[in-house]
Every structure is written in structure tokens, then in C-alpha cells.
Amino acid sequence: MSDKKSPFAAYAVASQFAFVILAPLLVFIVGGHYLVERYGLPDWVMVVCIILGVLFMIGGAVNHLMKMIRLYAKDDKSKYRRYYSDRSDNDYYDDHSHQ
């Protein structure tokens, strides 16, 4: 049984995706709050940290989704043989003007 076919594979993928979404938000929001409170920085620093957290969350989520798509799409393509064709293989494109 493949790892992708096991019943826990869906839970693993979902938990990884949740971690990819939550980790940047938590790091930037908690870190921004700590910096603002500890060093008495202005409030706009917290807003910048929130925006950075959201941007890293979106980037990580898209990256994770693309990796999952490539991983699961690879199995579908491997079942079928690829057919390669070139225009020069067809008689239609041969030059018969010399006859």
C-alpha cells in the first residue's frame, strides 16, 4: 500500500497545510507584539508584522499546494505512455516538388 493511499495520508497533508498557514502568522504576530511591547516601538510596526505574516502565509500555502499537486499528479501521468510526434514524421510535410 502506497503512502498516498493510506487513510492517514489525508490527515498528514491537512496537518502540514494547517502548519504552513498558522506558523508564519503566529511567528510574526507574536514576534511583532513582543517587539512593540519590549522596545516601545510605534504601532505601525505591528501592522507591518501582520502584513508580513499574511504574505508569508500565502506564499507558504501556495508553495505547499503546488508541491502536493506535483506529487499527486505525477502518479496519474506515469500510467500512460507519452506519444511524441514531430511534423517531419508526416508525409504531408515532405517536399515532393523535385518529382
C-alpha atoms as a printed R data frame, in Angstrom:
   type eleno elety resid chain resno      x      y       z
1  ATOM     1    CA   MET     A     1  0.000  0.000   0.000
2  ATOM     2    CA   SER     A     2  1.410  3.355  -1.021
3  ATOM     3    CA   ASP     A     3  1.863  6.149   1.489
4  ATOM     4    CA   LYS     A     4 -0.502  8.286  -0.560
5  ATOM     5    CA   LYS     A     5 -3.247  5.638  -0.346
6  ATOM     6    CA   SER     A     6 -3.146  5.139   3.418
7  ATOM     7    CA   PRO     A     7 -6.046  6.527   5.454
8  ATOM     8    CA   PHE     A     8 -3.716  8.765   7.441
9  ATOM     9    CA   ALA     A     9 -2.267 10.441   4.348
10 ATOM    10    CA   ALA     A    10 -5.153 12.907   4.173
11 ATOM    11    CA   TYR     A    11 -4.672 13.803   7.831
12 ATOM    12    CA   ALA     A    12 -0.947 14.266   7.302
13 ATOM    13    CA   VAL     A    13 -1.459 16.560   4.321
14 ATOM    14    CA   ALA     A    14 -4.141 18.554   6.159
15 ATOM    15    CA   SER     A    15 -1.979 18.981   9.263
16 ATOM    16    CA   GLN     A    16  1.016 20.058   7.168
17 ATOM    17    CA   PHE     A    17 -1.144 22.583   5.355
18 ATOM    18    CA   ALA     A    18 -2.514 23.922   8.651
19 ATOM    19    CA   PHE     A    19  1.030 24.280   9.996
20 ATOM    20    CA   VAL     A    20  2.126 26.125   6.844
21 ATOM    21    CA   ILE     A    21 -0.767 28.557   7.336
22 ATOM    22    CA   LEU     A    22 -0.579 29.072  11.091
23 ATOM    23    CA   ALA     A    23  3.183 29.145  11.717
24 ATOM    24    CA   PRO     A    24  4.024 32.402   9.878
25 ATOM    25    CA   LEU     A    25  1.014 34.161  11.371
26 ATOM    26    CA   LEU     A    26  1.915 33.135  14.891
27 ATOM    27    CA   VAL     A    27  5.601 33.973  14.494
28 ATOM    28    CA   PHE     A    28  5.020 37.419  13.030
29 ATOM    29    CA   ILE     A    29  2.086 38.399  15.247
30 ATOM    30    CA   VAL     A    30  3.661 37.186  18.491
31 ATOM    31    CA   GLY     A    31  7.067 38.500  17.445
32 ATOM    32    CA   GLY     A    32  5.618 41.853  16.426
33 ATOM    33    CA   HIS     A    33  3.730 42.162  19.689
34 ATOM    34    CA   TYR     A    34  6.895 41.327  21.628
35 ATOM    35    CA   LEU     A    35  8.937 43.925  19.708
36 ATOM    36    CA   VAL     A    36  6.326 46.638  20.160
37 ATOM    37    CA   GLU     A    37  5.881 45.976  23.886
38 ATOM    38    CA   ARG     A    38  9.534 45.310  24.731
39 ATOM    39    CA   TYR     A    39 11.144 48.192  22.849
40 ATOM    40    CA   GLY     A    40  8.250 50.662  22.828
41 ATOM    41    CA   LEU     A    41  8.060 50.807  19.044
42 ATOM    42    CA   PRO     A    42  5.204 52.609  17.291
43 ATOM    43    CA   ASP     A    43  2.005 50.751  16.418
44 ATOM    44    CA   TRP     A    44  2.728 50.720  12.688
45 ATOM    45    CA   VAL     A    45  5.460 48.123  13.357
46 ATOM    46    CA   MET     A    46  2.742 45.717  14.488
47 ATOM    47    CA   VAL     A    47  0.775 46.395  11.294
48 ATOM    48    CA   VAL     A    48  3.885 45.689   9.196
49 ATOM    49    CA   CYS     A    49  4.423 42.421  11.097
50 ATOM    50    CA   ILE     A    50  0.820 41.368  10.471
51 ATOM    51    CA   ILE     A    51  1.136 42.162   6.754
52 ATOM    52    CA   LEU     A    52  4.414 40.205   6.562
53 ATOM    53    CA   GLY     A    53  2.777 37.285   8.366
54 ATOM    54    CA   VAL     A    54 -0.096 37.217   5.887
55 ATOM    55    CA   LEU     A    55  2.276 37.446   2.897
56 ATOM    56    CA   PHE     A    56  4.458 34.602   4.191
57 ATOM    57    CA   MET     A    57  1.323 32.576   4.960
58 ATOM    58    CA   ILE     A    58  0.004 32.992   1.407
59 ATOM    59    CA   GLY     A    59  3.410 32.218  -0.114
60 ATOM    60    CA   GLY     A    60  3.843 29.107   2.010
61 ATOM    61    CA   ALA     A    61  0.318 27.886   1.299
62 ATOM    62    CA   VAL     A    62  0.717 28.317  -2.463
63 ATOM    63    CA   ASN     A    63  4.123 26.617  -2.370
64 ATOM    64    CA   HIS     A    64  2.732 23.698  -0.363
65 ATOM    65    CA   LEU     A    65 -0.250 23.311  -2.695
66 ATOM    66    CA   MET     A    66  1.999 23.316  -5.761
67 ATOM    67    CA   LYS     A    67  4.194 20.609  -4.216
68 ATOM    68    CA   MET     A    68  1.138 18.494  -3.432
69 ATOM    69    CA   ILE     A    69 -0.227 18.958  -6.951
70 ATOM    70    CA   ARG     A    70  3.104 17.899  -8.469
71 ATOM    71    CA   LEU     A    71  3.356 14.921  -6.111
72 ATOM    72    CA   TYR     A    72 -0.122 13.571  -6.766
73 ATOM    73    CA   ALA     A    73 -0.201 14.486 -10.463
74 ATOM    74    CA   LYS     A    74  2.984 12.523 -11.088
75 ATOM    75    CA   ASP     A    75  1.180  9.230 -10.404
76 ATOM    76    CA   ASP     A    76 -1.578  9.968 -12.904
77 ATOM    77    CA   LYS     A    77  0.846 10.686 -15.726
78 ATOM    78    CA   SER     A    78  3.020  7.652 -15.133
79 ATOM    79    CA   LYS     A    79  0.192  5.255 -16.072
80 ATOM    80    CA   TYR     A    80  0.126  6.366 -19.681
81 ATOM    81    CA   ARG     A    81  2.893  6.302 -22.233
82 ATOM    82    CA   ARG     A    82  3.733  9.581 -23.817
83 ATOM    83    CA   TYR     A    83  3.388  9.883 -27.536
84 ATOM    84    CA   TYR     A    84  5.923 12.083 -29.227
85 ATOM    85    CA   SER     A    85  5.272 13.383 -32.684
86 ATOM    86    CA   ASP     A    86  7.246 15.621 -34.934
87 ATOM    87    CA   ARG     A    87  5.994 17.427 -38.015
88 ATOM    88    CA   SER     A    88  8.826 15.956 -40.062
89 ATOM    89    CA   ASP     A    89  7.466 12.448 -39.389
90 ATOM    90    CA   ASN     A    90  4.409 13.021 -41.592
91 ATOM    91    CA   ASP     A    91  4.439 12.650 -45.360
92 ATOM    92    CA   TYR     A    92  2.278 15.719 -45.651
93 ATOM    93    CA   TYR     A    93  5.222 17.942 -44.777
94 ATOM    94    CA   ASP     A    94  7.698 16.244 -47.066
95 ATOM    95    CA   ASP     A    95  8.931 18.231 -50.008
96 ATOM    96    CA   HIS     A    96  7.738 16.483 -53.190
97 ATOM    97    CA   SER     A    97  8.443 19.392 -55.524
98 ATOM    98    CA   HIS     A    98 11.506 17.697 -57.018
99 ATOM    99    CA   GLN     A    99  9.441 14.917 -58.650
